[in-house]
Amino acid sequence: IHSSIVNMAPAQVSPLGDGGGKLWSGLETPGMTHARCSLILGEKATFEARIKPLPPQRVVVYQDKGSNQENYTVDFSGCTVLQLEPETVNGKEEGQDAELMPVTLTVGGRCHLTRDSYQEFRVMMRTPEQAAQMNMPPNGNFEWPDVQSCMLCPVCGKEAAPPSSSSSSKSDNTEYWMLFYPILQMKVENHKMTVGTRTICRLGCRECFEKLVSDLALKVSSVPPDLQTSSTALSWSLPVLEVLEDAGSVSFLGEGPPIRRPPSFPSPEDVMDAWTLYSMWEQSGAWEALQHDYRDILSRSMGGAGMEPKEKGGIDGGWKANPDSINEQPMLELKLADRFGKNCDNPACDRVHGRSCSVTGERVKLHVPCEACKGAHYCSVECRSMSATEHKAQCLARQEEVHKKRGRQEAQCNTCKVWLPYSSMKKCSRCKKATYCSVDCQKNDWKQHKPSCVKT
């Protein structure tokens, strides 16, 4: 994209940890800082969750310029995805720092990081200098951030450490959320401005991401729009995390494109490695369809259709949303029949999902799930707290069932029965079989464990 140069000064970069507001990671290229495109969302980042339909289309899947593979076309069948857009207040984007370009995140799914995955992303995201060391051509005309930007959590700014295991296929069992993150940069040559865009994969800490969306909800319908009448047009707000849990490890919502899961990850609940997850998006055509959508978003961010500069002097003044261009939240059709008419899982509560509350008169929604097993639903946080003791046994049984189904490499504490990644558990130094979440649990279990403990 070429345009006449505008009066624009590059942003002042303050790397993380220097007290400068934590707006920049230090990995951004000069062209990204010129465009005010940061790899860090910033402490002020708040988002709105929206369902984005990606329409059916024929897409070209572009291959790495350093590989011997040719580009190929895919008849993408369409899907719906979850995007996090900067929160808007009165038509203005208030969800991020005014100094930064607004960023719309797309949720890709849950994954682990293996050494093989790290190496694949390292090759794909190579800089010109790294390409020369690898004896490969650069993967693009611009200089973009390398694999460190993929490993960097966009929320907290901490970098995931690549597994150092001698077995390249093993991970440390840390689970991440893969987020698709659009970046932009500008180069100015001979009084002309060239704009480059790219979407990269980011591994967000599971705790950071789930905290970011913990208060977000999606408007969903229990009746398909074409069948709705004035009496049946019921809608609900479901927590984002609950919607993603229903989607499985690959975050296509509703009917996604036909994808072939690897034999080692047959179940929708199986959490795969990061490169396999990315490859599934690419091979289905969803990745390229998403690029088309992001190009529209970035075009609007720069003052195109639906977006206007704050000042008529150009992009330098920042970005604001044009209220006329913001579409209403599309309705996501979810199967809520199993919850409609169901009682709150607190035995002491008589509220029923979908009916009017006898006290307040408001329609009851069982929108508070058990955070551990996701199998019980309550009408309020208070009801969940009240039934914690009675629900514990059922909760542990459900967790064990889910963990077996997912095939995770996790273990259960012999004492308190909590599930944690096997690599983070403490093992009995004598038999190497009993696992514990803490030293205290290990000490408390010794009397029961001692008779069966056999030295290995």
Secondary structure as UniProt FT lines:
FT   STRAND          2..4
FT   TURN            16..17
FT   HELIX           30..34
FT   TURN            35..36
FT   TURN            43..44
FT   STRAND          47..54
FT   STRAND          57..61
FT   TURN            65..66
FT   STRAND          72..76
FT   STRAND          79..86
FT   STRAND          88..89
FT   TURN            90..91
FT   STRAND          92..93
FT   TURN            98..99
FT   STRAND          105..114
FT   HELIX           115..124
FT   HELIX           128..134
FT   HELIX           147..151
FT   TURN            154..156
FT   TURN            168..169
FT   STRAND          171..189
FT   TURN            190..191
FT   STRAND          192..205
FT   HELIX           206..212
FT   TURN            213..215
FT   STRAND          217..221
FT   HELIX           225..227
FT   TURN            230..232
FT   STRAND          235..239
FT   HELIX           240..247
FT   TURN            263..264
FT   TURN            268..269
FT   STRAND          272..273
FT   HELIX           274..284
FT   HELIX           286..301
FT   TURN            302..303
FT   TURN            305..306
FT   STRAND          307..311
FT   TURN            312..313
FT   STRAND          314..321
FT   HELIX           323..325
FT   STRAND          332..333
FT   TURN            337..341
FT   TURN            347..348
FT   TURN            353..354
FT   TURN            358..360
FT   STRAND          368..369
FT   TURN            371..373
FT   STRAND          377..378
FT   HELIX           381..386
FT   HELIX           388..406
FT   STRAND          410..412
FT   TURN            414..416
FT   STRAND          419..421
FT   HELIX           422..424
FT   STRAND          426..427
FT   TURN            429..431
FT   STRAND          435..436
FT   HELIX           439..449
FT   HELIX           450..452
//
